[in-house]
Amino acid sequence: MSGSQLWDDVDNYFSGHLSPDDEALEAALRDSEAAGLPAISVTPAQGKLLQILAQVQGARTILEIGTLGGYSTIWMGRALPEDGRLISLEYSAKHAEVATRNLARAGLERVAEVRVGPALESLPKLADENPAPFDLVFIDADKANNAHYVEWALRLTRAGSLIVLDNVVRGGRVLNADSTEPDVVGTRAALDLIATHPRLTGTAIQTVGSKGHDGFALARVLA
């Protein structure tokens, strides 16, 4: 058995036992595929991890940067109380339309909203609304702007908030300090920011599974 097949099998075993999909989650994936969205949603195990992190945080407010079809949004939205709030920022109007339908089917239309447009334009507008600090921020958008997204997450959170940055391994390319590839440059800049910013403490974990060799960074806001 190849390494990648073993990773898939173990991932499927864990997910089947600990984070099985239900109809709303399965439908979100089906509708995303039918609409031609890229198959880059988080795995069930990763979605459950996000949900547990939100629960551990006691999150009442969540910001997601990068919605896609709303699969991860559903996982996190289910961790919120009835009066909680989740704002998800999505560049593509098509993706946002699919996600909005998926969230409604999951019964989360009163908790979660999807805002359309480039995140670096949506974030200043959101800040102008002076929202309550977000308890959890999940960043899973264009990797070139990762450091900018972490900076905005800092502006929109409070001491004790948690920032999750997805896909930081880049197939191992994150090791290349001389890379000019935007996703690598952006990811390394974000990790440097987490490592050096006085208001952040963080770590990064590499993973294997049905998404191959990947990983994520966690950063806690200190002040």
Summary of the structure (lengths in Angstrom):
residues: 223
radius of gyration: 16.7
end to end distance: 48.1
largest distance: 53.7
contacts: 746
relative contact order: 0.13
helix: 48%
strand: 23%
